[in-house]
């Protein structure tokens, strides 16, 4: 289940975005993005995930195969 965190980071890096840039684009706090991308981070809310998925134009199924 934790694999989605590294996948989100992979999408961000592939898009050439910093955490700050992604935060600016999605309205998700940069601290939240940093926590999501680390193994120690807590699980994000459904709303946060929806914003990130919408930005990258991916589905829950693509993130959680």
N, C-alpha and C positions, 0 to 999 in steps of 0.2 A: 504494500500500500504506500510506503514511503517513496517509491520510485517516481510518483507524479511530481514530487518536489524537484528532482533533478531534471525531469522533462520540462517543467515550466522554465527553469533556468536555461535549458537548451533552446527553447523557443525564443526567449529574450535575447540570448547571445546571438542566435542566428539572425535575429532582426536587427542586430547591431545597436542594441539599446543598453544603456546603463540602467541600474535599478531606479535612479532618480528620473530618468527619461520615461521609463515605463510607468512610474508613479504619476508623473505629470499627465501622461496620455490617458490613464485609466481612472484616476481619482483614488487609487489605492495608495495608502501611505507607504513611503519608501521603507519604513521600519517593518511594516507588514510583509512587503515583498522580500526583504532580507530574511525575515523569520521563516517565511514559506520555503525559501531556497536552502535553508540549513536543516540538517537532521534534527537539531535541537528545537526547531521552531514548532509552534503549536499548529494545529489544523485550522485552516482558514474557514470563514463562514461560507455558506453557499452563495451568498450575494457577492462576496469577494471573488470567489472562483468564477462566477458567471461573468463578472466584468473582465477578468483576465482572459477567459475563454473567448468572449466576444471580440476582444481586441485582436487576439491571434487567429480568430475565425476557425476555432476548433471546437469539437464537441466533448461532452463528458466521456463518451465512449472512446474517443481518441486519447484522452488523458488517462482513463482508467480501463485499459483493454481487458 
